[in-house]
Amino acid sequence: MVSLRSSLHVALVLTMWSYVLSRAFCQTVAEVRGRCYPTFGSVLRAFTTSSPKYGETSESAPSASVVTYSQLKTMLSNRDIQLFDVRNPDEYLAGRIPGAVNIPLGNLEESLKLSPEHFQQLFEVKAPGKDDDNIVFHCKSGNRSSKALDIARRLGFSRARHYKGGYSEWAEQEGK
């Protein structure tokens, strides 16, 4: 005879698997939304990859989370980037990457939670969308932007990335 305890255990395991599978399904739908025909690769990728888990930093996240200097230059020249500088205002004023919007790390979470209209009023740029794949955070050397990426991912910006080299690498490469 099956005990109540083992029945509860089975129910708990089934509930957890249900959550995992529904999360993977939702990620797949979010990824392929807007495309007419999802590819097998996009469906498979959604089931086999994930964003960092609670407690992980983006340093342990896939390298797809990191934007290189050359990728950043391309994105900037194509004007296909939403670049957010998470340094303090004094650092931002001392030198910045053109087109970057300053949102200090301490204000990032509350800023990303703003309505699109309020975000645009406050920062004078279009609010980032949770499905946007051109969101990039940067700081001086990659530490704060990694934390910014963790915050953004936790809020549902699953395709956001960070420029690990930061303003230090940018200034060096640009000869500033």
MARLUMTI-354727 format. One line per field, with one value per residue: x, y, z of N, C-alpha, C, CB in turn. Coordinates in nm, 2 decimals, padded with zeros to 4 digits. Glycine has a CB too. Layout:
// MARLUMTI-354727
n.X c(X  ...);
n.Y c(Y  ...);
n.Z c(Z  ...);
ca.X c(X  ...);
ca.Y c(Y  ...);
ca.Z c(Z  ...);
c.X c(X  ...);
c.Y c(Y  ...);
c.Z c(Z  ...);
cb.X c(X  ...);
cb.Y c(Y  ...);
cb.Z c(Z  ...);
// end
This chain:
// MARLUMTI-354727
n.X c(00.08  00.05  00.21  00.10  00.30  00.49  00.32  00.29  00.55  00.58  00.39  00.51  00.74  00.64  00.51  00.73  00.86  00.67  00.67  00.93  00.92  00.71  00.83  01.04  00.89  00.76  00.98  01.05  00.83  00.85  01.09  01.05  00.85  00.70  00.83  00.77  00.80  00.91  01.24  01.39  01.63  01.60  01.39  01.51  01.73  01.61  01.51  01.74  01.92  01.98  01.92  02.14  02.12  01.96  02.19  02.41  02.66  02.69  02.93  02.96  02.78  02.67  02.90  02.77  02.65  02.83  02.96  03.19  03.46  03.48  03.23  03.07  03.15  03.05  02.77  02.72  02.79  02.60  02.38  02.23  02.17  02.11  02.25  02.36  02.52  02.63  02.78  02.87  02.74  02.95  03.16  03.07  03.04  03.30  03.40  03.28  03.11  03.00  02.66  02.57  02.35  02.32  02.26  02.29  02.42  02.29  02.04  01.93  01.75  01.50  01.46  01.44  01.20  01.01  00.73  00.71  00.66  00.72  00.99  01.10  01.05  01.21  01.48  01.50  01.51  01.39  01.23  01.38  01.28  01.16  01.21  01.41  01.71  01.93  02.02  02.27  02.49  02.73  03.03  03.31  03.50  03.38  03.27  03.05  02.88  02.83  02.68  02.47  02.37  02.28  02.07  01.90  01.84  01.71  01.48  01.36  01.47  01.59  01.76  01.95  02.29  02.64  02.91  03.21  03.47  03.44  03.45  03.72  03.86  03.74  03.83  04.10  04.12  04.02  04.20  04.20);
n.Y c(-00.12  00.22  00.48  00.79  00.97  00.90  00.94  01.22  01.29  01.21  01.37  01.62  01.60  01.57  01.82  01.99  01.92  01.99  02.26  02.32  02.23  02.39  02.64  02.62  02.59  02.84  03.01  02.93  03.01  03.29  03.33  03.27  03.43  03.66  03.57  03.41  03.14  02.91  02.78  02.46  02.47  02.70  02.62  02.40  02.52  02.69  02.50  02.38  02.57  02.82  03.12  03.27  03.10  03.17  03.32  03.26  03.43  03.65  03.60  03.33  03.27  03.19  03.26  03.41  03.61  03.81  04.10  04.19  04.43  04.48  04.39  04.57  04.81  04.76  04.74  05.00  05.15  05.06  05.16  05.00  04.94  04.95  05.11  05.10  05.27  05.19  05.31  05.56  05.89  06.09  05.95  05.89  06.15  06.22  06.07  05.89  05.63  05.70  05.76  05.62  05.57  05.69  05.51  05.47  05.18  05.14  05.24  05.10  04.87  04.97  05.15  04.99  04.88  05.08  05.23  05.22  05.48  05.65  05.58  05.68  05.95  06.01  05.93  06.00  05.83  05.55  05.30  04.99  04.67  04.36  04.15  04.25  04.22  04.38  04.51  04.64  04.65  04.85  04.93  05.04  04.84  04.59  04.46  04.59  04.60  04.33  04.27  04.43  04.30  04.06  04.16  04.27  04.03  03.89  04.04  03.97  04.04  03.87  03.85  04.04  04.18  04.22  04.45  04.34  04.44  04.71  05.07  05.12  04.95  05.04  05.31  05.27  05.13  05.32  05.52  05.72);
n.Z c(00.00  -00.08  00.09  00.25  00.27  00.06  -00.15  -00.14  -00.19  -00.46  -00.58  -00.53  -00.68  -00.93  -00.96  -00.95  -01.19  -01.37  -01.34  -01.43  -01.70  -01.80  -01.77  -01.95  -02.19  -02.19  -02.23  -02.48  -02.63  -02.59  -02.71  -02.98  -03.05  -03.27  -03.49  -03.80  -03.86  -03.63  -03.58  -03.56  -03.42  -03.26  -03.09  -02.96  -02.84  -02.65  -02.47  -02.38  -02.28  -02.03  -01.83  -01.58  -01.26  -00.94  -00.72  -00.88  -01.06  -01.34  -01.45  -01.45  -01.64  -01.97  -02.25  -02.43  -02.30  -02.28  -02.43  -02.67  -02.73  -03.01  -03.10  -02.96  -03.09  -03.34  -03.29  -03.20  -03.43  -03.60  -03.48  -03.32  -03.04  -02.70  -02.47  -02.14  -01.89  -01.59  -01.40  -01.14  -01.14  -01.14  -01.25  -01.50  -01.61  -01.62  -01.84  -02.11  -02.30  -02.62  -02.66  -02.45  -02.17  -01.85  -01.57  -01.26  -01.08  -00.83  -00.87  -01.07  -01.06  -00.97  -01.18  -01.41  -01.36  -01.40  -01.57  -01.93  -02.03  -01.82  -01.78  -02.03  -02.00  -01.78  -01.86  -02.12  -02.34  -02.53  -02.34  -02.24  -02.37  -02.24  -02.42  -02.58  -02.76  -02.77  -02.55  -02.34  -02.07  -01.91  -01.72  -01.53  -01.53  -01.56  -01.33  -01.19  -01.41  -01.45  -01.22  -01.28  -01.50  -01.38  -01.22  -01.42  -01.56  -01.36  -01.34  -01.58  -01.82  -02.03  -02.24  -02.22  -02.21  -02.11  -02.13  -02.08  -02.07  -02.01  -01.95  -01.91  -02.09  -02.33  -02.34  -02.36  -02.60  -02.77  -02.75  -02.56);
ca.X c(00.00  00.13  00.19  00.07  00.43  00.54  00.23  00.32  00.68  00.55  00.32  00.60  00.83  00.56  00.49  00.86  00.89  00.57  00.72  01.05  00.87  00.63  00.92  01.11  00.79  00.74  01.10  01.05  00.73  00.90  01.20  01.01  00.74  00.73  00.88  00.66  00.83  01.02  01.33  01.42  01.74  01.55  01.32  01.60  01.81  01.53  01.50  01.87  02.00  01.90  01.99  02.20  02.03  01.98  02.31  02.52  02.69  02.69  03.06  02.94  02.68  02.73  02.97  02.67  02.61  02.93  02.98  03.33  03.49  03.45  03.08  03.01  03.17  02.95  02.64  02.72  02.79  02.47  02.28  02.14  02.21  02.06  02.37  02.34  02.63  02.59  02.87  02.82  02.73  03.07  03.25  03.00  03.07  03.45  03.43  03.17  03.10  02.89  02.53  02.54  02.26  02.37  02.17  02.38  02.38  02.20  01.91  01.90  01.63  01.38  01.45  01.39  01.06  00.93  00.65  00.78  00.64  00.80  01.13  01.13  01.05  01.33  01.61  01.50  01.53  01.29  01.25  01.41  01.18  01.22  01.26  01.51  01.84  02.04  02.05  02.41  02.53  02.88  03.08  03.45  03.58  03.30  03.21  02.91  02.79  02.79  02.58  02.35  02.31  02.21  01.95  01.81  01.79  01.61  01.36  01.30  01.54  01.67  01.86  02.05  02.43  02.72  03.04  03.30  03.59  03.40  03.50  03.86  03.90  03.69  03.92  04.23  04.11  03.99  04.32  04.16);
ca.Y c(00.00  00.34  00.57  00.93  01.04  00.88  01.01  01.36  01.30  01.20  01.50  01.73  01.58  01.61  01.97  02.06  01.89  02.07  02.40  02.33  02.22  02.51  02.75  02.60  02.62  02.99  03.06  02.90  03.10  03.42  03.34  03.26  03.53  03.76  03.50  03.33  02.99  02.88  02.68  02.35  02.51  02.79  02.55  02.32  02.61  02.73  02.39  02.34  02.68  02.90  03.23  03.23  03.07  03.25  03.30  03.26  03.56  03.64  03.55  03.18  03.26  03.16  03.37  03.49  03.73  03.91  04.18  04.23  04.56  04.48  04.38  04.69  04.91  04.73  04.77  05.14  05.20  05.03  05.22  04.89  04.91  05.02  05.10  05.16  05.29  05.17  05.38  05.67  06.01  06.16  05.87  05.91  06.28  06.22  06.01  05.80  05.58  05.78  05.70  05.55  05.63  05.67  05.46  05.41  05.05  05.14  05.28  05.02  04.78  05.05  05.22  04.89  04.85  05.19  05.22  05.27  05.63  05.72  05.56  05.77  06.09  06.02  05.91  06.06  05.73  05.45  05.20  04.86  04.57  04.24  04.06  04.31  04.15  04.48  04.58  04.61  04.73  04.86  05.01  05.07  04.72  04.47  04.41  04.64  04.56  04.19  04.28  04.49  04.19  03.97  04.23  04.27  03.89  03.85  04.11  03.92  04.09  03.75  03.86  04.15  04.14  04.33  04.48  04.30  04.53  04.83  05.19  05.12  04.89  05.13  05.43  05.22  05.10  05.45  05.61  05.83);
ca.Z c(00.00  -00.09  00.20  00.22  00.25  -00.08  -00.25  -00.14  -00.26  -00.60  -00.62  -00.53  -00.79  -01.05  -00.96  -00.99  -01.33  -01.44  -01.34  -01.52  -01.84  -01.84  -01.78  -02.08  -02.29  -02.20  -02.29  -02.63  -02.69  -02.59  -02.81  -03.12  -03.08  -03.37  -03.61  -03.86  -03.85  -03.54  -03.63  -03.47  -03.33  -03.16  -02.99  -02.89  -02.76  -02.54  -02.38  -02.33  -02.22  -01.93  -01.77  -01.45  -01.15  -00.82  -00.66  -00.98  -01.12  -01.49  -01.48  -01.48  -01.74  -02.11  -02.31  -02.51  -02.21  -02.28  -02.55  -02.68  -02.78  -03.16  -03.11  -02.92  -03.19  -03.45  -03.25  -03.20  -03.56  -03.66  -03.40  -03.28  -02.91  -02.58  -02.38  -02.01  -01.81  -01.45  -01.30  -01.07  -01.23  -01.16  -01.34  -01.63  -01.66  -01.65  -01.96  -02.14  -02.43  -02.69  -02.67  -02.33  -02.08  -01.72  -01.47  -01.16  -01.04  -00.71  -00.92  -01.19  -01.05  -00.97  -01.31  -01.50  -01.32  -01.44  -01.69  -02.05  -02.04  -01.71  -01.82  -02.13  -01.94  -01.69  -01.92  -02.26  -02.44  -02.52  -02.24  -02.29  -02.36  -02.19  -02.52  -02.66  -02.76  -02.79  -02.42  -02.30  -01.96  -01.89  -01.60  -01.55  -01.56  -01.57  -01.21  -01.17  -01.52  -01.43  -01.12  -01.35  -01.58  -01.29  -01.18  -01.54  -01.58  -01.25  -01.38  -01.70  -01.94  -02.04  -02.35  -02.19  -02.20  -02.06  -02.19  -01.97  -02.07  -01.95  -02.00  -01.91  -02.22  -02.43  -02.34  -02.40  -02.74  -02.84  -02.74  -02.47);
c.X c(00.09  00.10  00.16  00.20  00.49  00.45  00.26  00.45  00.66  00.48  00.41  00.70  00.76  00.54  00.61  00.88  00.79  00.62  00.84  01.01  00.79  00.72  01.00  01.01  00.77  00.86  01.10  00.95  00.79  01.01  01.15  00.90  00.78  00.79  00.77  00.68  00.94  01.11  01.35  01.53  01.69  01.47  01.41  01.68  01.73  01.51  01.63  01.96  01.91  01.99  02.05  02.09  02.06  02.11  02.43  02.54  02.69  02.83  03.05  02.84  02.75  02.80  02.88  02.63  02.71  02.95  03.13  03.34  03.44  03.30  03.02  03.03  03.07  02.81  02.62  02.71  02.66  02.35  02.18  02.19  02.14  02.16  02.35  02.47  02.59  02.69  02.80  02.82  02.86  03.17  03.20  03.04  03.22  03.49  03.33  03.18  02.98  02.77  02.48  02.45  02.31  02.26  02.26  02.33  02.28  02.06  01.85  01.77  01.51  01.36  01.39  01.24  00.96  00.84  00.73  00.77  00.72  00.95  01.18  01.14  01.18  01.46  01.61  01.54  01.42  01.33  01.28  01.30  01.24  01.26  01.37  01.64  01.96  02.06  02.19  02.44  02.68  02.91  03.22  03.53  03.51  03.23  03.07  02.82  02.75  02.68  02.45  02.29  02.23  02.07  01.85  01.76  01.68  01.47  01.29  01.36  01.64  01.77  01.96  02.19  02.51  02.86  03.15  03.42  03.57  03.47  03.65  03.91  03.86  03.79  04.05  04.23  04.09  04.10  04.28  04.23);
c.Y c(00.12  00.44  00.71  01.01  01.02  00.94  01.16  01.39  01.30  01.32  01.61  01.72  01.62  01.75  02.04  02.04  01.97  02.21  02.41  02.32  02.34  02.63  02.74  02.63  02.77  03.06  03.04  02.99  03.24  03.44  03.35  03.36  03.63  03.70  03.42  03.19  02.97  02.77  02.57  02.40  02.61  02.72  02.47  02.41  02.66  02.62  02.35  02.44  02.75  03.02  03.19  03.20  03.16  03.22  03.29  03.41  03.54  03.59  03.40  03.16  03.23  03.28  03.46  03.62  03.84  03.97  04.22  04.37  04.57  04.47  04.51  04.80  04.89  04.77  04.93  05.20  05.17  05.09  05.12  04.84  05.00  05.01  05.17  05.16  05.29  05.23  05.50  05.79  06.08  06.08  05.89  06.04  06.30  06.16  05.90  05.75  05.65  05.70  05.62  05.63  05.59  05.63  05.40  05.27  05.05  05.18  05.19  04.94  04.86  05.12  05.12  04.85  04.97  05.16  05.27  05.43  05.70  05.70  05.66  05.91  06.11  06.02  05.96  05.96  05.63  05.34  05.07  04.76  04.44  04.14  04.12  04.24  04.25  04.56  04.54  04.71  04.74  04.94  05.04  04.95  04.59  04.42  04.46  04.60  04.41  04.19  04.33  04.38  04.10  04.03  04.23  04.13  03.85  03.92  04.07  03.96  03.98  03.75  03.97  04.09  04.25  04.33  04.46  04.40  04.66  04.96  05.19  05.06  04.98  05.25  05.39  05.20  05.23  05.55  05.73  05.83);
c.Z c(00.00  00.03  00.16  00.20  00.11  -00.18  -00.25  -00.21  -00.41  -00.65  -00.62  -00.65  -00.92  -01.07  -01.00  -01.13  -01.42  -01.45  -01.44  -01.67  -01.88  -01.85  -01.92  -02.20  -02.30  -02.26  -02.44  -02.69  -02.70  -02.70  -02.95  -03.15  -03.18  -03.50  -03.67  -03.84  -03.75  -03.60  -03.52  -03.37  -03.22  -03.05  -02.90  -02.79  -02.64  -02.43  -02.31  -02.27  -02.12  -01.89  -01.64  -01.34  -01.04  -00.76  -00.75  -01.02  -01.27  -01.54  -01.52  -01.59  -01.88  -02.16  -02.39  -02.43  -02.22  -02.42  -02.56  -02.74  -02.93  -03.18  -03.07  -03.02  -03.31  -03.41  -03.25  -03.34  -03.64  -03.59  -03.35  -03.14  -02.81  -02.48  -02.25  -01.93  -01.66  -01.35  -01.23  -01.16  -01.25  -01.25  -01.48  -01.69  -01.69  -01.78  -01.99  -02.28  -02.50  -02.70  -02.55  -02.24  -01.94  -01.62  -01.36  -01.11  -00.92  -00.75  -01.03  -01.17  -01.05  -01.11  -01.41  -01.47  -01.36  -01.56  -01.81  -02.06  -01.94  -01.74  -01.92  -02.09  -01.86  -01.76  -02.07  -02.36  -02.42  -02.41  -02.30  -02.27  -02.31  -02.29  -02.61  -02.65  -02.78  -02.66  -02.37  -02.18  -01.96  -01.77  -01.63  -01.60  -01.56  -01.45  -01.19  -01.29  -01.51  -01.33  -01.19  -01.43  -01.49  -01.25  -01.30  -01.57  -01.48  -01.28  -01.51  -01.83  -01.98  -02.15  -02.34  -02.18  -02.13  -02.13  -02.08  -01.96  -02.01  -02.01  -02.00  -02.04  -02.33  -02.45  -02.40  -02.55  -02.83  -02.83  -02.66  -02.34);
cb.X c(-00.10  00.10  00.31  00.00  00.53  00.56  00.08  00.33  00.77  00.47  00.20  00.68  00.88  00.43  00.44  00.97  00.87  00.43  00.77  01.15  00.79  00.52  01.03  01.16  00.65  00.71  01.23  01.01  00.60  00.96  01.30  00.96  00.70  00.83  01.01  00.65  00.86  00.97  01.46  01.46  01.84  01.47  01.21  01.69  01.85  01.39  01.44  01.95  02.05  01.86  01.90  02.29  02.05  01.86  02.31  02.48  02.82  02.65  03.16  02.91  02.59  02.63  03.09  02.55  02.60  03.07  02.89  03.41  03.63  03.52  03.03  03.08  03.32  02.96  02.61  02.84  02.91  02.45  02.21  02.16  02.36  01.91  02.50  02.23  02.71  02.56  03.00  02.90  02.63  03.14  03.24  02.85  03.03  03.52  03.57  03.03  03.07  02.94  02.52  02.66  02.11  02.45  02.05  02.40  02.50  02.25  01.91  02.01  01.64  01.39  01.58  01.48  01.05  01.01  00.51  00.73  00.49  00.76  01.15  01.03  00.93  01.32  01.64  01.59  01.67  01.28  01.12  01.54  01.10  01.11  01.14  01.53  01.85  02.00  01.94  02.51  02.48  02.95  03.06  03.51  03.69  03.38  03.30  02.92  02.86  02.91  02.62  02.40  02.43  02.29  01.98  01.89  01.91  01.66  01.38  01.16  01.61  01.58  01.78  02.01  02.49  02.74  03.06  03.34  03.64  03.44  03.45  03.91  03.84  03.55  03.93  04.27  03.99  03.86  04.37  04.01);
cb.Y c(00.00  00.42  00.57  00.99  00.99  00.73  00.99  01.41  01.19  01.07  01.53  01.73  01.44  01.53  02.02  02.00  01.74  02.06  02.44  02.21  02.09  02.54  02.75  02.46  02.55  03.04  03.00  02.75  03.09  03.45  03.23  03.12  03.60  03.86  03.41  03.36  02.94  02.84  02.74  02.22  02.58  02.90  02.45  02.24  02.73  02.78  02.27  02.27  02.77  02.82  03.36  03.34  02.92  03.23  03.17  03.17  03.63  03.77  03.57  03.11  03.38  03.11  03.32  03.41  03.68  03.85  04.30  04.13  04.60  04.38  04.26  04.74  04.89  04.58  04.71  05.20  05.15  04.88  05.33  04.76  04.93  04.97  05.15  05.09  05.42  05.03  05.43  05.70  06.11  06.18  05.72  05.90  06.39  06.16  05.95  05.86  05.42  05.82  05.60  05.51  05.59  05.79  05.37  05.50  04.97  05.24  05.43  04.92  04.70  05.16  05.27  04.77  04.83  05.32  05.29  05.21  05.67  05.66  05.41  05.75  06.11  05.92  05.76  06.18  05.66  05.38  05.18  04.81  04.55  04.17  04.03  04.46  04.05  04.57  04.54  04.64  04.66  04.92  04.93  05.13  04.71  04.37  04.45  04.79  04.58  04.11  04.36  04.61  04.12  03.94  04.38  04.32  03.79  03.90  04.26  03.95  04.23  03.63  03.88  04.22  04.11  04.31  04.62  04.16  04.54  04.83  05.31  05.03  04.75  05.18  05.49  05.09  05.00  05.51  05.65  05.84);
cb.Z c(00.12  -00.23  00.29  00.34  00.36  -00.10  -00.20  00.01  -00.21  -00.63  -00.52  -00.40  -00.80  -01.05  -00.82  -00.90  -01.36  -01.37  -01.20  -01.49  -01.86  -01.73  -01.67  -02.09  -02.26  -02.05  -02.23  -02.65  -02.61  -02.45  -02.79  -03.15  -02.94  -03.31  -03.58  -04.01  -03.99  -03.41  -03.67  -03.54  -03.42  -03.22  -03.06  -02.98  -02.84  -02.58  -02.44  -02.44  -02.32  -01.81  -01.76  -01.40  -01.11  -00.73  -00.57  -01.10  -01.07  -01.56  -01.37  -01.35  -01.75  -02.20  -02.39  -02.55  -02.06  -02.24  -02.57  -02.78  -02.77  -03.24  -03.02  -02.79  -03.24  -03.49  -03.11  -03.12  -03.64  -03.67  -03.47  -03.38  -02.89  -02.53  -02.46  -01.94  -01.84  -01.42  -01.38  -00.94  -01.18  -01.02  -01.30  -01.62  -01.55  -01.53  -01.97  -02.11  -02.43  -02.83  -02.79  -02.25  -02.11  -01.66  -01.52  -01.04  -00.99  -00.62  -00.97  -01.22  -00.91  -00.86  -01.36  -01.50  -01.17  -01.47  -01.68  -02.17  -02.03  -01.57  -01.86  -02.25  -01.85  -01.59  -01.92  -02.26  -02.42  -02.66  -02.15  -02.23  -02.49  -02.10  -02.61  -02.62  -02.87  -02.90  -02.31  -02.41  -01.82  -02.01  -01.46  -01.43  -01.45  -01.63  -01.09  -01.16  -01.65  -01.37  -01.00  -01.44  -01.65  -01.16  -01.14  -01.66  -01.58  -01.12  -01.38  -01.70  -01.92  -02.07  -02.48  -02.06  -02.34  -01.91  -02.26  -01.99  -02.21  -01.81  -01.91  -01.80  -02.24  -02.40  -02.20  -02.33  -02.76  -02.79  -02.87  -02.45);
// end
